[in-house]
Amino acid sequence: MFDPTIYDNLKVGFENALYDLDNLDEIIQVTGRKDIFEMAAMSRELVLQCCLRGQPQVTAEVILKSSLSDLAAEILETPDSRPGCRLQLRYELLVQDPGASCPVIRSILDEGWPGQRVELEVHYTYGGSNGYRITADVHFVRTVNEEQMEDITELCDHMINVLPPLLQLSHS
């Protein structure tokens, strides 16, 4: 009998929450899905990408990661270990002026996700882009586990609520 891991249970929780927002509520469109099993490192990663329905200019991703050490601590029930997964949110958008937009993006994310580490990267493709692509990552500072299952729907709703102000920046 297969006993699902913390990663498996959280993965199903995020899939259910986001696909419900897509198929039932019709608020978002799920635009990408990766379920990666890295055999060399024995790690797993789920990436679910979405955008507001009909607004593909700004995307949001939920990134859930589990390492071999997380899995081993869970299966072996290692004393004093706190097995779980790492959680990250990623937003991507195009802007014309990163010098003006990045502080606003950081402020939006700091307000939306207080106490979490926020990183912004600016990408420019020479000769091929009509702007700068901003990748903004929110890294949760602690691991998540099944104790946070009930928070997944609220987390996904909040992630989606951050999209409209970012969408405004992508148009300016």
C-alpha positions in Angstrom: 0.0 0.0 0.0 1.3 3.4 -1.0 1.6 5.9 1.9 1.6 9.4 0.6 4.3 11.7 1.7 4.0 15.3 2.9 5.0 16.4 -0.6 2.3 14.2 -2.2 -0.4 15.5 0.1 0.5 19.2 -0.3 0.8 18.7 -4.1 -2.8 17.4 -4.2 -3.9 20.3 -2.1 -2.4 22.9 -4.4 -3.6 21.2 -7.5 -7.2 21.1 -6.1 -7.1 24.7 -5.0 -5.8 26.1 -8.3 -7.8 23.9 -10.6 -11.0 24.8 -8.6 -10.1 28.5 -9.2 -9.8 27.7 -12.9 -12.6 25.2 -13.7 -15.2 26.0 -11.1 -14.7 29.7 -10.2 -13.3 30.7 -13.6 -11.1 33.4 -12.0 -7.8 32.1 -13.4 -6.4 29.9 -16.1 -3.8 27.3 -15.2 -1.3 27.8 -18.0 1.5 25.5 -17.0 2.2 22.4 -14.9 5.5 20.6 -14.2 5.9 17.6 -11.9 9.6 16.9 -11.8 11.3 13.9 -10.2 15.1 14.5 -10.2 16.5 11.0 -9.9 20.1 12.1 -9.5 19.3 14.1 -6.3 16.1 12.2 -5.4 14.2 15.5 -5.2 10.7 16.4 -6.3 9.3 19.7 -7.5 5.8 20.8 -8.5 5.3 24.0 -10.5 1.8 25.2 -11.2 1.6 28.4 -13.3 -1.5 30.5 -13.7 -2.8 33.9 -14.8 -6.0 35.9 -14.4 -8.5 34.6 -16.9 -7.8 36.4 -20.2 -4.8 38.3 -18.7 -1.6 36.4 -19.6 0.7 39.4 -19.3 1.3 38.5 -15.6 1.8 35.0 -14.4 2.0 33.5 -10.9 3.5 30.2 -10.0 3.4 27.9 -6.9 6.7 26.0 -6.5 6.7 23.2 -4.0 10.0 21.3 -3.5 11.0 18.3 -1.5 14.6 17.0 -1.1 16.0 13.6 -0.3 16.8 14.7 3.3 13.1 15.8 3.7 11.9 12.5 2.5 14.4 10.4 4.5 13.5 12.4 7.7 9.8 11.7 7.1 10.1 8.0 6.2 12.7 7.2 8.9 10.8 9.3 11.5 14.2 10.8 12.5 14.0 12.2 16.0 14.1 16.0 16.4 13.6 16.5 12.6 10.8 18.6 11.2 10.2 17.1 7.7 8.4 19.3 5.2 8.6 21.0 1.9 9.9 24.3 0.7 7.4 26.7 -0.8 8.0 29.5 -3.2 5.8 31.8 -5.2 7.0 33.4 -8.5 5.5 36.2 -10.4 6.6 37.2 -14.0 5.7 40.4 -15.9 7.0 42.7 -18.5 7.7 46.4 -17.6 9.1 49.3 -19.5 11.1 50.9 -16.7 12.5 48.4 -14.2 14.1 51.2 -12.1 10.7 52.6 -11.3 8.8 49.3 -11.3 11.0 47.1 -9.1 10.5 49.1 -5.9 6.8 49.1 -6.4 6.8 45.3 -7.1 8.9 44.7 -4.0 6.5 46.9 -2.0 3.4 45.0 -3.2 5.1 41.6 -2.4 6.4 42.7 1.0 3.0 43.9 1.9 1.3 40.8 0.6 3.8 38.4 2.1 5.3 40.1 5.2 8.3 38.4 6.8 9.1 36.3 3.7 12.3 36.7 1.6 11.5 38.5 -1.7 14.0 38.5 -4.7 13.6 40.3 -8.0 15.5 39.6 -11.2 15.5 41.8 -14.3 15.9 40.1 -17.6 16.5 41.9 -20.9 16.8 40.2 -24.3 18.9 42.2 -26.7 17.2 42.7 -30.0 14.1 40.7 -29.1 12.1 42.3 -26.3 9.9 45.2 -26.0 10.6 45.6 -22.3 12.2 44.1 -19.3 10.9 40.8 -17.9 10.8 40.9 -14.1 10.8 37.6 -12.1 9.8 38.2 -8.5 10.2 35.3 -6.1 8.7 35.0 -2.6 10.6 32.4 -0.6 8.8 31.2 2.5 11.3 31.2 5.4 10.1 27.9 7.0 9.1 24.6 5.6 5.5 23.7 5.2 3.8 20.4 6.0 0.3 18.9 6.4 -0.3 21.3 9.3 -0.7 24.0 6.7 -3.2 22.0 4.5 -6.1 24.2 5.6 -4.2 27.3 4.6 -3.6 26.3 1.0 -6.9 27.7 -0.4 -6.3 31.0 1.4 -2.7 31.2 0.2 -3.8 30.6 -3.4 -6.6 33.2 -3.1 -4.0 35.7 -1.7 -1.5 34.8 -4.5 -4.2 35.6 -7.1 -5.2 38.9 -5.3 -1.6 40.2 -5.9 -2.0 39.8 -9.7 -4.2 42.9 -10.4 -1.7 45.5 -9.0 1.1 43.7 -10.9 -1.1 43.7 -14.0 -1.4 47.5 -13.7 2.4 47.8 -13.6 2.8 45.7 -16.7 0.6 48.1 -18.7 2.4 51.3 -17.6 
